[in-house]
Amino acid sequence: ESQVWAHGMRTSCDGTVVLGAALGSPEFAQSHYESVAQQGRSLLQSISLMESTQCAFLLLKFCANSRIAHITCLSPPDHTVEATLLHDSMIEESMAKLLGVCRFTELARKQMRLRPFNGGLGLASMFDQRHHAFLSSWADSLRQLSSRVPTLHDELALVTNTTSSTTTACALRDCHHFLSGNLDELPFTVVDLHLAPLKLQSKLNSELEAVRLSSLLEQADQSARARLLSTSCREASAWIDALPSTQQLTLSSEVFSLSVLMRLGLALPVTRGMSTCQVLCLSGLRVSTCSPAVRGQDVFVFTMVWLGRGTA
């Protein structure tokens, strides 16, 4: 070890970290990536202290949720299980805090992982992306190396050889098998991985998400299915990623939270011990229908008034 120049690198008997990638034993890689996920807690705590729920959500989605995406491309899926589960759990907890709910229903938990135009919030699950992210990163790498460094042909062939027992070769075969079991057919094999389509990760992600959405629609009851279908279009989702750069694009924290709750089919404040007039007043509206006897009508009035004000 003394003969290796490793200035600024973390080294141990079990492995080392190079440009964020853990090289070494599976235990070393798992431990490193789990610590990387743990480091995100301080960012999540800072986000939760923001006054604007809209701004906090955008930072949660575009900064916090994607901060460990690189490890799903760097290491085999088996090495990132604990890290990605921990990360997804922390993102879910932070989102619950922003909305003021104790926990999500199973349907809401799955729905918010979908992209907005599929009815979700775009909080992609890093755990669900492990297989196609790793396979796609190798497909892109092999394509570039094969064309730029032809002399590495024999070495690269070992990675995709069906009889190779290396960690990477086994992981690639496992990823291909996993994806083949969830999708109808993959237009390539591990052997010709370098010939896989461009932007493979994006294409696989779209296909896998379509499968998840179809599964949700089958499991949902009639009301939830209608809600999912009504939110599964781009026009119904523009407000989710809107940057509050102008007054017209800025939503109050109360309105933003209520909009997300309605989208996910979660209980509105009125059903959690809060009167209807209180909910309406939060959004700057005054409606004199506070009697419990007309609570259902109040929710309808609130929804219609809110939608009307949004299009005014």
Disulfide bonds with the S-S distance in Angstrom:
none
